[in-house]
Amino acid sequence: MSLSKEIVLTNQEAQIIFGRHDEHLRLLEDLLGVEIFARGNVVKLRGEPDNIEKAYKTFENLRHKVHRMKYLSPADIFDAMPDEKEKQAQKVEDEHQKHFTSDDIIIIRSKKEAIFPRSAHQRSYIKAIRKYPLTIGIGPAGTGKTYLAVALAIESLRNGLFSKVVLTRPALEAGERLGFLPGDLEEKIKPYLQPIYDALFDLLKYEELKRWSERKIIEIVPLAYMRGRTLNDAFIILDEAQNTTGEQMKMFLTRLGTNSKAVVTGDITQIDLPLSRETSGLVICERVLGKLKGVKFVYFNEKDVVRHPLVKRIIKAYETHYRSQPKKGASG
């Protein structure tokens, strides 16, 4: 049975919610499974009763959003859709945030004033980094492993706990693949380090980041450039550690000098090393250092993803798919 429902918006609400050339309305039709007809500032919904109710609630949520912002992104539209499971999870998270201590909150005092953990695992991760000289965060993309580590590094730097921050990543296949990229060596390497720059730009004002970079207080370097160095009084982050070899991982871990702290992040389900090479350095590290005093492993899962809400569902769907596949060597 098909039903219709009408919503009357203000002109300002309609302009923002509809999007340029009504692109948001087309997206809403696909997401909600309803037909949407707009005439002036009047919206007419047509579809199945349950879908109509969901669409109506979505428009109400969007109306609240547009009073706080002048532009809606696709992520804002997705967030406005009612989802009882996600709403319940948000209530749990809100309740969780009421019990924050000063150790849970990362004070940046720059482009971002402060960063709060958004899951229990993130909270444990922050506490581990504060406490241990070596913390290893393992889990899927989008769970905040690198972002929180960078935020804590900036906080530590500002509080005078360390004199410099060193951020590094393996530039995978630095021979052949980089050779096809244009520019000098620095320009070739920069795309591999861009995710670290993204985190810094999100947290720090440009002038501050530029000043610290020029003075070498913040260094962003490929992992290969770490060989032979001893880093004293430094906060060091190794990102994408699943793409290190065992030798590279050992090399990085032995760079720690006096009054230094290291954070290693990676996703062991996304190893890009060629099959002909040895096991991922992160996997070996997990086996070798699992019970070593002074080292803390923190594990994340899809519930900790803080990117677009759809990312959680994508990760879960892939996990379900891989679990359903027959193991290699199995018949059939």
BAFI-750550 format. One record per residue: residue in one letter; x, y, z of N, C-alpha, C in turn. Coordinates in steps of 0.1 Angstrom, whole numbers, padded with zeros to 4 digits, always signed. Atoms other than C-alpha are relative to their C-alpha. Layout:
N
AXYZXYZXYZ
...
***
This chain:
332
M+0008-0012+0000+0000+0000+0000+0009+0012+0000
S-0008-0012+0002+0014+0034-0011-0007+0011+0007
L+0005-0012-0007+0010+0065+0010+0007+0012-0004
S-0006-0013+0003+0017+0102+0006+0000+0008+0012
K+0000-0009-0011+0028+0128+0030+0007+0013-0004
E-0005-0013+0004+0036+0165+0027+0007+0007+0011
I-0008-0007-0010+0062+0186+0044+0002+0015-0006
V-0002-0014+0004+0063+0224+0042+0012+0006+0007
L-0013-0006-0005+0098+0240+0046+0000+0015-0002
T-0003-0014+0003+0110+0275+0049+0008+0001-0013
N-0008-0002+0012+0127+0289+0018+0015-0004+0002
Q-0014+0003-0003+0161+0287+0035+0002-0015+0003
E-0001+0015-0002+0155+0251+0047+0000-0007-0013
A+0002+0007+0013+0144+0241+0012+0013+0001-0008
Q-0012-0003+0008+0175+0257-0004+0011-0009+0004
I-0012+0007-0005+0200+0239+0018-0003-0015-0001
I+0003+0014+0000+0182+0205+0021-0001-0006-0014
F+0001+0005+0013+0175+0202-0016+0013-0002-0007
G-0013+0001+0006+0211+0208-0026+0000+0006-0014
R+0000-0006+0013+0223+0221-0059-0006-0009-0010
H+0007+0007+0011+0201+0210-0088-0008-0012+0007
D+0008+0011-0008+0181+0189-0061+0008-0013+0001
E-0008+0012-0001+0210+0165-0058-0002-0008+0013
H+0002+0007-0013+0203+0158-0022-0014-0008+0000
L+0013+0007+0001+0167+0149-0030+0001-0014-0007
R-0003+0013+0008+0179+0122-0055+0007-0010+0009
L-0007+0009-0010+0202+0108-0028-0009-0005+0010
L+0010+0004-0010+0174+0107-0003-0010-0010-0005
E+0009+0009+0006+0152+0089-0027+0006-0014+0000
D-0007+0012+0001+0178+0062-0032+0002-0006+0014
L-0002+0005-0014+0185+0059+0006-0012-0005+0007
L+0013+0002-0008+0149+0059+0018-0010-0008-0007
G+0009+0008+0008+0132+0040-0010-0014+0007-0002
V+0013-0007+0003+0105+0067-0016+0002+0009-0012
E+0000-0010+0010+0096+0091-0043-0002+0014+0006
I+0000-0013-0006+0102+0128-0035-0003+0010-0011
F+0004-0010+0010+0085+0156-0054+0001+0014+0008
A-0002-0013-0006+0095+0192-0046-0006+0011-0009
R+0005-0011+0007+0076+0223-0056+0001+0012+0009
G-0002-0012-0009+0088+0256-0042+0007-0006+0013
N-0005+0005-0013+0093+0249-0005-0008-0011+0006
V+0008+0011-0004+0068+0221-0004+0005-0014-0005
V-0006+0014+0004+0080+0184-0004-0012-0010+0002
K+0010+0011-0001+0057+0155-0011+0007-0013-0001
L-0006+0013+0000+0067+0120-0002-0010-0010-0004
R+0009+0011+0004+0052+0089-0017+0008-0013+0000
G-0006+0013-0001+0060+0053-0009-0007-0009+0010
E+0006+0009-0010+0054+0024+0016+0000+0007+0013
P+0002-0007-0012+0042+0034+0050+0012+0001+0009
D-0012-0001-0008+0074+0025+0069+0010+0009-0006
N-0010-0009+0007+0096+0042+0043-0004+0015+0001
I+0005-0013-0001+0074+0073+0044+0003+0006+0014
E-0003-0004-0014+0077+0075+0082+0015+0003+0002
K-0014-0002-0001+0114+0071+0080+0005+0013-0007
A-0003-0012+0008+0116+0098+0053-0004+0012+0007
Y+0005-0012-0007+0095+0122+0073+0009+0003+0012
K-0009-0003-0012+0118+0118+0104+0013+0005-0005
T-0012-0005+0005+0148+0123+0082-0001+0015-0004
F+0001-0014+0003+0135+0156+0069-0001+0008+0012
E+0001-0008-0012+0127+0167+0104+0014+0001+0006
N-0014+0000-0005+0163+0158+0115+0008+0010-0009
L-0007-0009+0009+0176+0177+0084-0003+0015+0003
R+0004-0014-0003+0156+0208+0094+0007+0005+0012
H-0008-0004-0012+0174+0208+0128+0014+0003-0004
K-0014-0002+0005+0207+0205+0110+0003+0013-0007
V-0002-0012+0009+0202+0234+0086+0000+0013+0008
H+0000-0012-0009+0197+0258+0115+0014+0003+0006
R-0013-0001-0005+0233+0251+0125+0011+0001-0010
M-0010+0000+0011+0250+0250+0091-0006+0005-0013
K+0005-0005+0012+0248+0265+0057+0001-0009-0012
Y-0002+0010+0011+0257+0234+0037-0001-0014+0006
L+0002+0014-0004+0248+0197+0039+0009-0008-0009
S-0007+0010+0007+0272+0170+0029-0008-0013-0001
P+0007+0013+0000+0261+0135+0019+0001-0007+0013
A-0002+0006-0013+0275+0124+0053-0011+0005+0010
D+0011-0006-0008+0251+0149+0070-0013-0006-0003
I+0013+0005+0004+0222+0135+0051-0001-0015+0005
F+0000+0014-0005+0231+0099+0060-0002+0000+0015
D+0001-0001-0015+0235+0109+0097-0014+0003+0004
A+0014-0005-0003+0200+0124+0096-0010-0012+0000
M+0009+0011+0001+0184+0090+0088-0002-0007+0013
P+0002+0007-0013+0168+0073+0118+0004-0014-0001
D-0004+0014-0001+0184+0040+0127+0001-0003+0014
E+0001+0002-0014+0174+0026+0160+0012-0006+0006
K-0012+0005-0006+0205+0006+0165+0011+0010+0002
E-0011-0010-0001+0228+0035+0158-0004+0010+0010
K+0005-0009-0010+0206+0058+0179+0003-0005+0014
Q-0002+0006-0013+0209+0034+0208+0015+0000+0003
A-0015-0001-0002+0247+0032+0203+0004+0014+0003
Q-0003-0014-0003+0248+0070+0203-0003+0003+0014
K+0004-0003-0014+0230+0071+0236+0010-0006+0010
V-0010+0007-0009+0255+0046+0251+0013+0008+0000
E-0012-0009+0002+0283+0068+0237-0001+0012+0008
D+0002-0012-0008+0268+0099+0252+0001-0002+0015
E-0001+0004-0014+0265+0082+0285+0014-0002+0004
H-0014+0003-0002+0300+0070+0282+0009+0013+0002
Q-0008-0013+0000+0313+0106+0276-0002+0008+0013
K+0003-0007-0013+0297+0118+0309+0011-0004+0011
H-0010+0005-0010+0324+0098+0328+0014+0002-0004
F-0013-0004+0004+0354+0113+0311+0008+0005+0012
T-0009-0006-0009+0384+0120+0332+0010+0009-0008
S-0010-0008+0007+0412+0145+0324+0009-0008-0008
D-0009+0009+0008+0433+0116+0311-0006-0004-0013
D+0007+0004+0012+0407+0108+0285+0000+0011-0011
I+0001-0012+0009+0407+0143+0269+0013+0004-0005
I-0012-0005+0006+0434+0154+0245-0001+0015-0002
I+0001-0014+0001+0440+0191+0248+0010+0005-0011
I-0008-0004+0012+0452+0206+0214+0003+0015+0001
R+0000-0014+0000+0445+0243+0218+0006+0006-0013
S-0004-0006+0013+0449+0251+0181-0013+0000-0009
K+0012+0000+0009+0425+0245+0152-0011-0008+0007
K+0009+0007-0009+0409+0219+0174+0004+0003+0015
E-0003-0003-0014+0406+0228+0211+0003-0012+0007
A-0001+0012-0007+0402+0193+0224-0005-0012-0008
I+0005+0012+0007+0397+0157+0212-0005-0010+0011
F+0006+0009-0009+0375+0132+0230-0001-0014-0006
P+0001+0014+0006+0375+0094+0226-0015-0003-0003
R+0013+0003+0004+0344+0081+0209-0004-0015+0001
S+0003+0014-0003+0345+0045+0220+0009-0005+0011
A-0008+0005-0012+0358+0024+0249+0014-0004-0005
H-0014+0004+0005+0387+0011+0227+0008+0012-0002
Q-0008-0012+0002+0397+0046+0218+0005+0006+0014
R-0003-0004-0013+0396+0055+0255+0012-0008+0006
S-0011+0009-0004+0419+0025+0263+0013+0004-0007
Y-0012-0003+0008+0442+0035+0235+0007+0013+0005
I-0005-0013-0005+0446+0071+0248+0007-0003+0013
K-0006+0003-0013+0453+0058+0283+0013-0008-0001
A-0012+0008+0002+0478+0032+0270+0012+0009-0005
I-0011-0008+0005+0498+0058+0250+0005+0010+0011
R-0005-0009-0011+0500+0081+0280+0009-0008+0010
K-0006+0008-0010+0512+0052+0302+0013-0007-0005
Y-0011+0009+0004+0535+0030+0281+0009+0007-0010
P-0010-0005+0009+0567+0038+0262-0003-0005-0014
L+0004+0006+0013+0554+0016+0233-0014-0005+0000
T+0014+0004+0001+0518+0013+0223-0002-0004-0015
I+0003+0005+0013+0506-0007+0193-0015-0002-0002
G+0014+0000+0003+0472-0001+0179-0003-0007-0013
I+0003+0008+0012+0458-0027+0155-0015+0000-0002
G+0015+0000+0003+0424-0025+0137-0002+0006-0013
P+0003-0005+0013+0406-0014+0106+0001+0015-0002
A-0001-0014+0003+0408+0019+0089-0012+0008+0006
G+0010-0009-0005+0389+0048+0103-0004-0001+0015
T+0002+0002-0015+0391+0038+0140+0007+0010+0008
G-0007-0011-0008+0412+0068+0150+0014-0003+0005
K-0013+0005-0005+0445+0049+0155+0010+0011-0002
T-0010-0010+0003+0467+0075+0137-0004+0013+0005
Y+0005-0013-0004+0445+0105+0144+0002+0003+0015
L-0001-0001-0015+0445+0100+0182+0015+0001+0004
A-0014+0000-0003+0482+0093+0182+0007+0013-0003
V-0005-0013+0004+0490+0125+0163-0005+0011+0010
A+0005-0009-0010+0467+0144+0187+0008+0000+0013
L-0008+0002-0012+0485+0130+0217+0014+0005-0001
A-0014-0005+0002+0519+0138+0202+0000+0016+0000
I+0001-0015-0001+0508+0175+0197-0002+0005+0014
E+0002-0004-0014+0495+0177+0233+0013-0002+0008
S-0013+0002-0007+0528+0162+0246+0010+0010-0003
L-0009-0010+0005+0548+0186+0225-0003+0014+0007
R+0004-0013-0006+0528+0216+0238+0003+0001+0015
N-0003+0000-0015+0532+0205+0274+0014-0002+0004
G-0014+0000-0003+0569+0202+0271+0005-0014+0004
L-0004+0013-0004+0570+0164+0276+0011-0006-0010
F-0010+0004+0010+0591+0159+0244+0004+0013-0008
S-0005-0012+0007+0611+0183+0222-0003-0002-0015
K+0003+0002+0015+0601+0168+0188-0010-0011-0002
V+0009+0011+0005+0575+0146+0170+0005-0005-0013
V-0004+0006+0012+0585+0122+0143-0011-0009-0005
L+0010+0008+0005+0559+0107+0121+0005-0007-0013
T-0006+0007+0011+0568+0080+0096-0010-0011-0005
R+0007+0011+0006+0553+0055+0072+0009-0007-0010
P-0008+0007+0010+0567+0028+0049-0005+0005-0014
A+0003-0004+0014+0568+0041+0013+0001-0013-0008
L+0000+0013+0005+0559+0007-0001+0005+0000-0015
E-0006+0001+0013+0579-0004-0032+0006+0013-0005
A-0006-0013+0003+0600+0028-0031+0008+0000-0012
G-0007+0000+0012+0618+0017-0062-0008+0002-0012
E+0007+0000+0012+0597+0008-0091-0012+0009+0000
R+0013-0008+0001+0563+0024-0082+0003+0015+0001
L-0003-0014-0001+0578+0057-0071+0007+0006-0012
G-0006-0004+0012+0598+0058-0102-0009+0006-0011
F+0010-0004+0010+0567+0063-0123-0007+0013+0004
L+0006-0013-0004+0556+0094-0103+0009+0011-0004
P-0008-0011+0004+0566+0128-0115+0007+0007+0011
G-0007-0008-0010+0590+0152-0097+0012-0006+0006
D-0012+0004-0007+0620+0149-0074-0004-0010+0011
L+0003+0011-0010+0623+0123-0046-0010+0005+0011
E+0009-0005-0010+0605+0145-0021-0015+0000-0005
E+0014-0001+0007+0575+0150-0045-0005-0014-0002
K+0004+0014+0002+0575+0112-0052-0005-0006+0013
I+0003+0006-0013+0573+0103-0015-0012+0006+0006
K+0011-0007-0007+0548+0129-0004-0014-0007+0000
P+0013+0007+0000+0517+0110-0016-0002-0011+0010
Y+0001+0011-0010+0526+0081+0007-0002+0005+0014
L+0001-0006-0014+0528+0105+0037-0012+0009+0002
Q+0012-0010+0000+0496+0125+0028-0009-0003+0012
P+0009+0002-0011+0474+0108+0054+0005+0006+0014
I-0005-0006-0012+0497+0120+0082-0002+0015-0001
Y+0002-0014+0002+0496+0155+0067-0015+0004+0003
D+0014-0003-0002+0458+0153+0067-0004+0001+0015
A+0003+0000-0014+0457+0145+0104+0005+0013+0006
L-0006-0012-0005+0480+0174+0112-0007+0013-0004
F+0008-0012+0004+0461+0199+0091-0014+0001+0006
D+0013+0000-0007+0429+0189+0108+0001+0005+0014
L-0001-0003-0014+0443+0195+0142+0007+0013+0003
L-0009-0012-0002+0468+0224+0138-0003+0011-0010
K+0000-0012+0009+0466+0259+0124+0012-0001-0010
Y-0011+0001+0010+0486+0261+0092+0013+0007+0004
E-0011-0008-0004+0509+0288+0105+0009-0008+0011
E-0006+0007-0011+0517+0267+0136+0007-0013-0006
L-0006+0012+0006+0523+0235+0116+0013+0004-0009
K-0012-0005+0009+0546+0254+0091+0012+0004+0009
R-0011-0004-0008+0566+0269+0119+0007-0011+0007
W-0006+0012-0006+0571+0236+0137+0008-0008-0010
S-0007+0008+0010+0580+0219+0105+0013+0006-0004
E-0013-0007+0004+0606+0245+0095+0011-0001+0010
R-0010+0001-0011+0622+0242+0129+0003-0015+0003
K-0002+0014-0002+0622+0204+0126-0005-0005+0014
I+0006+0005-0013+0601+0201+0158-0010-0011-0004
I+0009+0010+0005+0576+0181+0137+0007-0005-0013
E-0007+0006+0012+0593+0157+0111-0010-0010-0005
I+0007+0011+0007+0574+0136+0086+0009-0006-0011
V-0010+0007+0009+0597+0111+0069-0004-0014-0003
P+0002+0014+0003+0596+0078+0051+0007-0009+0009
L-0006+0009-0010+0605+0048+0072+0015-0002-0003
A-0014+0003+0004+0637+0042+0052+0010+0010+0005
Y-0008-0011-0004+0650+0076+0064+0003-0001+0015
M-0002+0002-0015+0649+0063+0101+0012-0008+0003
R-0012+0009-0002+0678+0039+0096+0012+0008+0005
G-0012-0006-0005+0708+0048+0117-0002+0011+0010
R+0002-0011-0009+0691+0074+0138-0003-0005+0014
T+0005+0003-0014+0686+0074+0176-0008+0013+0004
L+0009-0011-0002+0657+0096+0186-0002+0001+0015
N+0001-0003-0014+0660+0111+0221-0011+0011+0002
D+0009-0011-0004+0633+0132+0238-0011+0002-0012
A+0008-0001+0012+0609+0124+0209-0013-0009+0002
F+0012+0007+0002+0573+0112+0203+0000-0005-0014
I-0002+0006+0013+0575+0088+0174-0012-0008-0004
I+0012+0007+0005+0546+0074+0153+0003-0007-0013
L-0001+0008+0012+0548+0046+0128-0014-0004-0005
D+0013+0002+0006+0517+0045+0106+0001-0011-0011
E+0001+0010+0011+0506+0017+0082+0011-0011+0002
A-0011+0009-0004+0530-0007+0101-0002-0014-0006
Q+0002+0014+0006+0514-0038+0084+0008-0001-0013
N-0008+0000+0013+0534-0028+0053+0015+0001+0003
T-0014+0001-0003+0568-0031+0071+0004-0015-0001
T-0005+0014-0002+0590-0062+0069+0004-0002+0014
G-0005+0003-0013+0602-0079+0100+0013+0009+0004
E-0012-0007-0002+0636-0062+0096-0003+0015+0002
Q+0003-0015-0001+0621-0027+0091-0006+0003+0013
M+0007-0002-0013+0599-0031+0122+0011+0000+0011
K-0010+0000-0010+0629-0041+0143+0009+0012+0000
M-0008-0012+0001+0649-0012+0129-0007+0012+0006
F+0007-0011-0005+0621+0012+0138+0000+0000+0016
L+0002+0001-0014+0616-0001+0173+0013+0003+0008
T-0013-0003-0007+0653+0002+0181+0005+0014-0002
R-0003-0014+0002+0653+0039+0172-0002+0007+0013
L+0004-0007-0013+0639+0047+0207+0013+0004+0008
G-0010-0004-0009+0663+0068+0227-0005+0004+0014
T+0003-0004-0013+0663+0084+0261-0013+0009+0000
N+0012-0008-0001+0629+0099+0271-0008+0000-0013
S+0007+0001+0013+0612+0087+0239-0012-0009+0002
K+0013+0009+0000+0577+0072+0233-0003-0003-0014
A+0003+0004+0014+0566+0053+0202-0014-0006+0000
V+0013+0006+0003+0532+0044+0188+0000-0006-0014
V+0001+0007+0012+0527+0019+0161-0014-0003-0004
T+0014+0003+0004+0495+0016+0141-0001-0008-0013
G+0001+0008+0013+0483-0008+0114-0012-0008+0000
D+0012+0008+0002+0456-0030+0100+0005-0013-0007
I-0006+0012+0005+0467-0066+0096-0009-0007-0011
T+0009+0005+0011+0438-0073+0072+0003+0007-0013
Q-0002-0008+0013+0452-0048+0046+0015+0001-0002
I-0014+0001+0003+0488-0060+0041+0003+0001-0015
D-0002-0002+0015+0501-0048+0007+0014-0005-0004
L-0013+0006+0004+0535-0065+0008-0001-0010-0011
P+0000+0011+0011+0543-0086-0023+0001-0014+0007
L+0001+0013-0006+0537-0123-0016+0014-0006+0001
S-0014+0006+0000+0574-0131-0023+0008+0005+0012
R-0008-0005-0011+0585-0111+0007-0005-0006+0013
E+0003+0006-0013+0585-0121+0044-0013+0005+0006
T+0012-0003-0007+0556-0119+0068+0000+0015+0004
S+0001-0014-0005+0544-0084+0078+0007+0002+0013
G-0007-0003-0013+0566-0068+0105-0010+0002+0011
L+0010-0002-0011+0534-0059+0124-0004-0013+0006
V+0004+0014-0005+0524-0096+0126+0011-0006+0008
I-0012+0005-0008+0559-0106+0137+0001+0007+0013
C-0001-0008-0013+0559-0078+0163-0010-0005+0010
E+0011+0004-0009+0526-0090+0177+0004-0013+0006
R-0005+0013-0005+0541-0125+0181+0011+0001+0010
V-0012-0001-0008+0574-0114+0196-0002+0008+0012
L+0000-0010-0011+0564-0085+0218-0013-0001+0008
G+0013+0001-0006+0529-0097+0229+0000+0000+0015
K-0001+0001-0014+0540-0103+0265+0011+0008+0006
L-0012-0008-0005+0569-0079+0268-0004+0012+0009
K+0003-0011-0010+0568-0055+0298+0003+0013-0007
G-0002-0013+0006+0564-0019+0287-0006+0002-0013
V+0007-0001+0013+0545-0027+0255-0015-0003+0002
K+0015+0002-0002+0507-0024+0253-0006-0001-0014
F+0008+0002+0012+0486-0038+0224-0014+0004+0002
V+0014-0004-0001+0452-0022+0218-0007-0003-0013
Y+0006+0005+0013+0428-0038+0193-0014+0008-0002
F+0012-0007+0005+0400-0020+0174-0008-0009-0009
N+0009+0007+0010+0370-0033+0154-0009+0010-0007
E+0008-0009+0008+0344-0020+0131-0009+0009+0008
K+0008-0008-0008+0324-0006+0160+0007+0013+0004
D-0008-0012-0003+0352+0019+0166+0001+0010-0011
V-0002-0008+0012+0350+0034+0131-0007+0013+0002
V+0005-0014-0002+0345+0072+0133-0001+0008-0013
R+0002-0006+0012+0343+0079+0096-0015+0000-0004
H+0014+0000+0005+0311+0080+0075-0007-0013+0006
P+0007+0011-0006+0285+0057+0092+0000-0013-0009
L+0000+0011+0010+0285+0036+0060+0012-0009+0001
V-0012+0007-0001+0321+0026+0066-0001-0012+0010
K+0002+0011-0009+0311+0005+0096-0006-0012-0006
R+0007+0010+0007+0287-0014+0075+0008-0007-0011
I-0009+0006+0010+0312-0019+0047+0010-0010+0006
I-0010+0009-0007+0338-0034+0071-0007-0012+0005
K+0008+0012-0005+0312-0057+0087-0003-0009-0012
A+0004+0008+0011+0300-0068+0053+0012-0008-0006
Y-0011+0007+0005+0335-0077+0041+0005-0011+0010
E-0003+0011-0010+0342-0096+0074-0009-0012-0002
T+0009+0011+0002+0311-0116+0069+0002-0008-0013
H-0003+0007+0013+0320-0123+0032+0012-0009+0002
Y-0012+0008+0000+0355-0135+0040-0002-0012+0009
R+0003+0011-0009+0342-0157+0069-0008-0011-0007
S+0008+0010+0007+0318-0174+0045+0007-0007-0011
Q-0008+0007+0011+0345-0183+0019+0006-0012+0005
P-0007+0012-0004+0359-0218+0019+0015+0002+0001
K-0014-0001-0002+0394-0221+0032+0008-0006-0012
K-0008+0006+0011+0422-0227+0007+0003-0014+0002
G-0003+0014-0001+0426-0263-0001-0013-0008+0003
A+0012+0007-0003+0390-0271+0008-0006-0004-0013
S+0006+0004+0012+0371-0291-0017-0013+0007-0002
G+0012-0007+0004+0341-0276-0036+0002+0014-0003
***
